[in-house]
Amino acid sequence: MARYRRLEGERREGQLVVRLVKEGDRVKAFIIGLDDTGDPAEPTVYPSEEMDPEEAFRVVENKRQAIGDAEVLVEKEVDVDWNPAWGEFAE
């Protein structure tokens, strides 16, 4: 099972982050990958559109394997409850 930990502080270059937000009764996910693209106005190389958390975690697991087992961090709003189906989460 995949393991994730909370993003501490600001996002930094090279990090792969799943951002979880709550809208009404629904949780939405966004994938944020920060790399230097040469354009200081747009450092994000794979911004994502809104998606279900299950889909977001499948995508980041594929990206993690493709880029050499990178750590995936989670940026979670306080009112979002973690679903164990997404993996293990260290608060």
C-alpha positions in Angstrom: 0.0 0.0 0.0 1.3 3.5 -0.9 2.5 5.7 2.0 2.1 9.5 2.1 3.0 12.2 4.5 1.8 15.7 5.0 3.5 18.6 3.2 5.3 20.7 5.9 5.8 24.4 5.1 5.8 25.7 1.5 6.0 23.6 -1.6 9.5 23.4 -3.1 10.9 22.6 -6.5 10.9 18.9 -7.3 8.1 17.9 -5.0 5.0 16.0 -6.1 2.0 17.1 -4.1 -1.6 16.0 -4.0 -3.8 18.8 -2.7 -7.1 17.7 -1.1 -9.9 20.3 -0.6 -13.5 19.9 0.5 -16.4 21.5 -1.4 -19.7 20.8 0.2 -19.8 17.1 1.0 -17.3 16.3 -1.8 -13.5 16.0 -1.6 -11.6 17.2 -4.7 -7.9 16.6 -5.5 -5.3 18.5 -7.5 -1.8 17.2 -8.4 0.9 19.8 -8.2 4.4 19.1 -9.5 7.0 21.8 -9.1 10.0 21.9 -11.4 12.0 24.7 -12.9 10.6 25.3 -16.3 12.7 28.4 -17.1 9.6 30.6 -16.7 9.5 32.2 -13.2 5.8 32.9 -13.7 4.9 29.3 -14.3 7.0 26.8 -12.3 4.3 24.1 -12.3 4.9 21.5 -15.0 1.9 19.4 -14.5 -0.9 21.4 -13.0 -4.0 19.3 -12.8 -7.6 19.9 -13.2 -10.0 18.9 -10.4 -10.3 15.2 -10.1 -11.5 12.6 -7.6 -8.9 11.7 -5.0 -8.9 8.0 -6.1 -7.9 9.1 -9.6 -5.3 11.6 -8.3 -3.6 8.9 -6.2 -3.5 6.5 -9.2 -1.9 9.2 -11.3 0.7 10.1 -8.8 1.6 6.5 -8.2 2.2 6.2 -12.0 4.3 9.4 -11.9 6.2 8.2 -8.9 7.3 5.0 -10.7 8.2 7.0 -13.9 10.4 9.5 -12.1 12.2 7.1 -9.8 10.2 6.5 -6.7 9.8 10.2 -5.8 8.1 11.0 -2.5 4.5 12.1 -2.8 3.3 14.6 -0.2 -0.3 15.6 0.7 -1.6 19.1 1.3 -4.9 18.5 3.0 -7.4 21.0 4.3 -8.3 20.6 7.9 -11.8 19.5 7.3 -10.9 16.7 4.8 -11.1 13.2 6.3 -8.4 10.8 5.1 -9.8 7.7 3.3 -7.6 4.6 4.0 -8.4 3.4 0.5 -6.0 6.1 -0.7 -3.1 4.6 1.2 -1.4 5.1 4.5 -1.1 8.7 5.7 1.3 10.0 8.4 -0.2 13.1 10.0 
